[in-house]
Amino acid sequence: MFVLAKGGEPLMPCHPARARQLLTNGRAVIARHTPFTIRLKDRTDADSHVDGVQLRIDPGSKGTGIALTDTKQESAPDGTATTVRRGLMSIELRHRGQQIHRAMRQRAGYRRRRRSANRRYRARRSHNRTRPKGWLPPSVQHRIDTTLATAHRLSRYAPIAEIHIEQVAFDTHAMSAGRDLTAAEYRSGTLAGTEIREYLLATWGRACAYCGASGVPLNIDHIQPRSRGGSDRVSNLTLACISCNQAKGSARVEDFLSHRPTRLAAIRAQIKAPLRDAAVMNATRQLLTDALAGLGKPVLTWSGGRTKWNRTAMGLPKTHTLDALCVGQLDHEAGNRIVRVPQQVQVITATGRGSYARTTPDRYGFPRLTRARRKRHHGFTTGDLVHASVPRGKWAGTWTGRISVRASGKHSLGTPMGRFTVSHVHLRLLQRADGYAYSYQQEAVE
């Protein structure tokens, strides 16, 4: 549990049993519910001895592993001193880059329809709009912002002395080829000396990949539709006759060819793993390190090979949080080791703070209903953590959970037992919504 001094300065974390004892004796009060933080009433920062902890980060495209650790000196049986690393807290931060990407594509589609409906064609103006240096798409910038915000929040609750981050670079050209490349091979790609259509015609035998028809007009089709996250890579393209192309539409290839397992297997063999996640990591690795340096803490970067070596030596399975625990220098030959692995992982899921649009469109982009102009009703906002005291009815009792607000004041409260409606007069605010959802899961330790 996080502990704050009387003046709000972070102290060394304590065991949950110790935190309960301090709260019971009246020596501390609850400063924050998630992550749970207490503030001492009778101790200042000057009266405390603070060794400091290390923040270790394993960045990822869909999720980032974060671990808080401390180091202690122990004496080995032969009398030599060894350094041991203890995991204090593990966090799995789940990003919402894919949701942001889909929302922006949907918004672009709505805008395109509004500007083109019943109007003459006009040229695009995007080439006239400059972007600042270091600009990243919002779905990619989100990874940096959420990781930096979590690190900044932890620095307010824990005495972080150092930040250790894994910084890796992915060779997307070699990953696309599926093998190691030489210097000369980097100068040519899959389509060297040809064009996309000619390449596909030669690859698929000038026939439809779905029905095998030849001698008919063939269209280039995305195997994994772009509306479902498919890319424009040549490995995701195939040839389809007009009837198959129209019949497939935006359906998944597994559903469209469910009655033709042989053709489905041949198409699956063509598909390669997308390089979207690798490209995101290459684009954000240095920017994330520079952003963390702005917290005023020493930032040390380490390779992914060292993380894997530490994890293998400690006999730990591969997860984001265990990789974060293994980031950094760990001299196995000198007897240094990890002696404590947190059994519980706090899962922080980025949910956003709602939509700015006050009109809900239908599937075609036309206004369907109008939302309330205000997001706060009767003192509460969607996502607030509240304590409910229901006096009577089926849900009589005390409940704690997050709410979805309504203008009438009859808010919807989500609990582990289900969701029900409760009046705002029976609610007491515990913590404001901060754009994240919190849960816990067990660590996958073998």
N, C-alpha and C positions, 0 to 999 in steps of 0.2 A: 504494500500500500504506500502511496505517496504521502509524504509528511512535509508540512510547511511550518516555518518558525512563526513566532508571534507577529512579526512584521511582514509575513508573506514570503520570506526567502526560502528556497527549497533546501530541505535537509535530506539525509540518507533515508531511503525507503525502509519500512519496517514490515514485520510479519503481520498477517491479518489478526492473529490472536493478540498481538501487542496493540494494534489499533483498537480492537474492541475493548481492551482493558483501559486504554487512555480515555475512550469515550465514556465508558461506564463510570470511571472515577471523576469525570468532569474536568479532566485536564486538557481536553481537545474538543473541537467542534468539527462538523462536516463542512468542508470547503467546496467540494464538488462530488457529485454522485458517480459520474462516468467520465474519465477513469476515477475511481474512488480515491479521494484526497482528504486528509484531515489537517487541521491547523491547530498547533499547540497554543495554549493560553498562558503558559508560564515559562516559556523558554524562548530566548532570542537567538539570532544567528551567531552572535558573539559568544554565547555560552555553550555552543555546540561544536563538536569536532566533526568536520565533513571531509571525508576522503575523496569523494567524487566518484562518478560512475562513467561508463563508456556507452555511447550510442552507436550501435552497429546496424547497418542498413544493407539489405540485399535488394536492389531495385529490380522491378519487373514490369512488363507491359500491362498485364491484367491485374497483378497483385504485387505488393512490395512487402518483404519481410523486415521487421524491425525488432531489435532485441536490446534491452538494457542489461549491462553486465557490470560486475566489479571484479577486481583482482585482489588476491590475498597471497601472502607468503606462508608456505608450510615447510616443515622440516621432513626430509625423506628419512627412511630407516638408517641410511648410511651417514646421516648428519648433514647432507647437502641441502641447500634451500631451493625449493621449487616454487614456481608461480602457478596458481590455479585460478581458473576463470569460473565465475558463478553467474548463471543466468538469473536475473531478477524478474524480468517481465518479457513476454513475447507478444508481439502485435502483428497481425496480418491485415494490411491496408489494401482494400479492394477498390480499384479505380473504376470509373464509369466513362472511360474514353469511347467505348463502342456506342453507348447511349447518346453521348454528345454528337458523335459522328452521324448517327442515324437522324437525330433531331435536326441537325444543320442541313442535311440533305433533304429532309422533308420540308424545311422552311424554304430552301432554295427552290424546290419544286412549286410550292405555293406562290412564291414571288414570280417565278417564271410564267406561271399561268396567268397571274394578274396583269403582267406587263404585255403579254402576247395576245390575250383574248380580245377579239374585235379591234385590233390595232394593226397598223402597218408594221412590217418588220423593221427593227432598228438594230444596228450593230452593237456588239458587246462593248462595254466601257471599262471592263475590269483591267485592261492593260494600261489604262491611264491612272490607276490608283496605286500609289507606291506603298510599300510596307516597310516598317522600321527594321533596322538591322537586328538580327537575332529573332525575328518573328517566327512563331511556330503555329500550326493549326490549333484551334482551341482544344480539340480532342487530345492532342499531344502535349500542349502546354499544361493541361489538367494534371498529367502525371507529375510534373515538377511542382505545381502549386500545392497539390494535396500532400505530397511527401514533405515539402518544406513546411507546410502548415502543421503537420503532425509533429515534426521535429521541433518546431518552435513551441508548440504546446507542451511537449515533454520537457523542454528546457525550463519552462516555468514551474514545473512540479518536481523535477529531479535535478540534482547538482551535476549536470553533464560537464565533464572535463575534456573529453575528446569525442570526435565523431569519426568512425571508421566506415567507409563505404566501398563496396565492390564495384569496380569500374572495368567493364569488359567491352570489347569491340567485336562485332560479328562480321565475318567475311561473307557477305551476301552472294557474291559471285561464285564462290566455292560451294556455298550451300545450295545454290540453284543448280549447279552442275552435279552435286552429290558426291564430289571427290575433291582431293587436293589438286590445285592448279599450279602450273609453272608460270614463269614470268611472261612468256610469249602468249600463253593461253588467256591471260587477262585482257589481251587486246581484242579478243573476239568473243562474241556471245553465241547464244543459241541460233540467232537469225543471221549469222555472219554470211554474207554473200547471197542472201535470198530475201524474200518478202514474206509477210505473215501469211497471205493467202496461198502463195506457192508452197510455203512450208507445210501448211495444214493440208493442202491437197496431196502432197507427197506422203505425209504422215498417215492420213486416213484413207488412202487409196482412192481418192476422188469419189467417195461415196458417203452417204449420210451415216453418221455414227449411230443413229438411233434405230433406223429401219433397214439400212444397207442399200437404199436406192441409189442407182448410178445413172448417169446420163440425164440428170435433171438439174435445174438451177439450185445451187447450194448457198446457204447463208452461213456466216460466221456466228456461232452461238456460244454464250458463256455456260460452261458446264455447271458451275456454281453461280447462280444468278447474282448480279451485282446488288439487287435489292436484299439479298440474304448474306451479304458480306463477301461475295466473290470478287476477285481481282481481275485486272486486264492482262495478267501474265499469259504467255503463249501456252503454258501448261494447263491453263483453265479455259482454253478455247478449243472448239471443235467445229465440225461441219454438220449442218442439218438442212434437210430439205424444207421447203416452205411449209408444208403441212405439219411436219414434226416440230418445227420452230414455233409455229403458232399454237400447237397443242400443248407444248411444254410450257411456254410462257415463263412465269417466274416460279414454277414449281421446282422442288428439289429433284435432282436426277435420280435419287433413290426411290422417290415416289413415282416418278414418270416411268421408270424402267423396272418397277417391282415385279412385273410379269415376264421380264427378259433378263434373267440373272447372268447369262453368258455375256451379253452386250454390256451390262452394268459392270461386270468385273473387268472387261477390257477398257472401259472408260475410266474406272477407278485407278487402274494401273497408270494411266496417263497423268492423273492429277498429282501435283506435288504440294507439299506443305507451303502455305503462304508465308511470305517474308515480311509481312506487315509488322509483326512484333519485333523482329530483328531490326528493321528500319527505325522503329520507334526508339529502341534502346540506343542505337548509334546516334540518333539525333538529340537525345536528351542526356546522355551520360556526362558530358563535360558541363553542360548548362546546369544540371542538378548539383554537381560538385561546386560550381561557382556560387550557386544560390545558397547552399549550406554554409559556405565560408562567410556569408553575410551575417550569420548568427553570432559571430565573434568567438567561435570555438575552433581549436585546431582540427583540420580535416585531413585525414590520412586515407589514401586510396590504395586498394589492394586488387590483385588479379583474381579472376574466377578460378584459376588453377590452384592457387593457394587455399581458397575456400574449400574446394573439393578435396584437396589433400588433408586438410584439418578434419573435415567431416568423415572421410574414410578412416583416418587414424583413430577417431573417437568411436567408430562403429555406429554412426547415426544415419537414419534414412534421409532422403532428400525431400525437404519441404522449404518453403520460403523462410519460415521462422528459424528452422535449424541451420539453414545456410547463413542467415544473419548472425546467429550465435557463433558461427565458425569463421566469420570474417576477421581478418587481422593476423598478426604475428602470433604463432604458437609453436614454440620450440619443443618438439616431441622428444628429441634426443636428450634434452636436459631434464626431462620428466615433467614438463609443463602439460597441463591437461584441463579439460572441462569437467568439473565435479558436480555441477548442478544444472539440470535442464528443466525449465518450467513445464509443469504437466498441463497447464491450462493456457490457451491462447485467446487473447482478446481480438475479436474480428471487428474491424472498423470498416464499414461499407459506405462509400461516398454516395449520397442520395441527392445532393443538390438542395437548393432552397426554394423549390417550386418554380413555376413558369412566370415569366414576365408578361406573357400575353394574357389579356383579359377576355379573349374570345376563344372558345373551343371550336375548332373546325371539324367538319366531317372528313371522310376518307378522300374526298375530292378537293378539299381546301376551302369549301364554302362555310361561312359562319353557321354553327349549329346552335350554340347557346352562349350567353354572356355570363362571365364570372363576376363575382363581387369585386368592387374596386379596391377593397381593403383586404389584406391577408390576416389581420389580427381582429378577432371578434371576442368581446367580453374579456379582454386581457390575455387571450391565449392565441397561439399560432400553431399550425399543423407541425407536428414533430416535437412539441414540448413534452418533457417528462413531468408527469403530474402524479399526485397522490389523491385518490378518490375515496370518499367516505359515503357510501350509498346507504341511506337509512332503512330502506324497505324495498320489497320486490324480489324478483328472482336472483338478482345480483347484489343483494344486501351484503354489506361487509366493507372491508378496506382493500383497495387495489392500487397497484402501481404500474404505470405503463405510459405509452406515448399516444397522443390524441390526434384526431383529424377534426378540425374545427368546422363549425357551421354557423351561418349568420343568425340562426334562431337561438343559439346558445345551447342547443342540445348536441353536445359534441360526442364523437365516436371514440371510445377508449379501447385500445388493443392490449390484451393481457394474454399470458400463456394459456388460459382456459378458454379464450375466445374474445370476440369483440362485441361490445354492447354500447348503448346510448346512455349518457349521463349528463345531467344539467351542470352548467358551469358553476353554480353556487355550491356544489359538492366537491369542487376540485381545488387543490392547492398546488401551486407551482413548485417543482423541485429543481428543474434545470431547463433553460431555454434551448430550443432547437438550434443546432450548429451546423446542419447540413450533412450529418453523418448518422448512421444507424449502428448500434453497438450490440454485440452478442459474444458468446463464448463457445469454444470447442476444445476438445481434448487434443493434446499434441500427439502426433503419430510417431511415438517412440517405440521401437521394437524391444 
